[in-house]
Amino acid sequence: MPPSQSVRGWRKASRSQGAQNCVEVGRTSDAGAAVRDTKNRAAGHFTATAPQWQNFITALKIGRFDR
């Protein structure tokens, strides 16, 4: 992530309630998203641009990753 970008508004995934494997999502300054492990926040995070994040969310909604 470029140094000029900041991440704000971290929130835990709503489906993580009571689960041990949780993620948090935050907004980047360029309207993209950042994702990190709730249990290991110090490990850092990865980012996606706004179009990448939208494509990922769309794929989730249509069941592309369903088993």
C-alpha positions as CSV (number, residue, x, y, z in Angstrom):
1,M,0.0,0.0,0.0
2,P,1.4,3.4,-0.8
3,P,2.5,5.4,2.2
4,S,0.0,8.2,1.4
5,Q,-3.0,5.8,1.9
6,S,-4.6,5.3,5.2
7,V,-7.0,2.7,6.4
8,R,-10.0,3.7,8.5
9,G,-13.2,2.2,9.8
10,W,-12.0,-1.3,10.5
11,R,-14.9,-3.7,11.2
12,K,-15.2,-7.4,11.9
13,A,-17.1,-9.5,9.3
14,S,-20.7,-9.9,10.4
15,R,-20.6,-13.6,9.8
16,S,-17.6,-14.0,12.1
17,Q,-19.8,-13.9,15.3
18,G,-18.5,-16.6,17.6
19,A,-16.1,-18.0,15.1
20,Q,-12.3,-18.4,15.7
21,N,-11.2,-17.5,12.2
22,C,-12.3,-13.8,11.7
23,V,-11.3,-11.0,9.4
24,E,-11.7,-7.3,9.5
25,V,-12.3,-5.0,6.6
26,G,-11.4,-1.3,6.4
27,R,-11.7,1.4,3.8
28,T,-8.6,2.8,2.1
29,S,-8.2,6.5,1.2
30,D,-8.8,5.7,-2.5
31,A,-12.2,4.0,-1.8
32,G,-10.7,0.5,-2.0
33,A,-10.6,-2.0,0.9
34,A,-8.1,-3.5,3.3
35,V,-8.4,-6.9,5.0
36,R,-6.6,-8.2,8.1
37,D,-6.8,-11.1,10.5
38,T,-8.6,-10.1,13.6
39,K,-6.4,-12.4,15.8
40,N,-3.2,-11.1,14.4
41,R,-3.6,-7.4,13.5
42,A,0.1,-6.8,13.9
43,A,0.8,-9.1,10.9
44,G,-0.4,-6.3,8.6
45,H,-3.1,-6.3,5.9
46,F,-3.6,-6.5,2.2
47,T,-5.4,-4.0,0.1
48,A,-7.6,-4.1,-3.0
49,T,-8.5,-1.2,-5.4
50,A,-12.2,-0.2,-5.5
51,P,-12.7,-2.2,-8.8
52,Q,-10.9,-5.3,-7.4
53,W,-13.0,-5.1,-4.2
54,Q,-16.3,-4.7,-6.2
55,N,-15.4,-7.7,-8.4
56,F,-14.7,-9.8,-5.3
57,I,-17.9,-8.8,-3.6
58,T,-19.9,-9.6,-6.7
59,A,-18.2,-13.0,-7.0
60,L,-19.2,-13.7,-3.4
61,K,-22.8,-12.7,-4.0
62,I,-23.2,-14.9,-7.0
63,G,-21.7,-17.9,-5.2
64,R,-18.5,-18.2,-7.2
65,F,-16.6,-19.5,-4.1
66,D,-19.3,-21.8,-2.7
67,R,-18.3,-25.3,-2.2
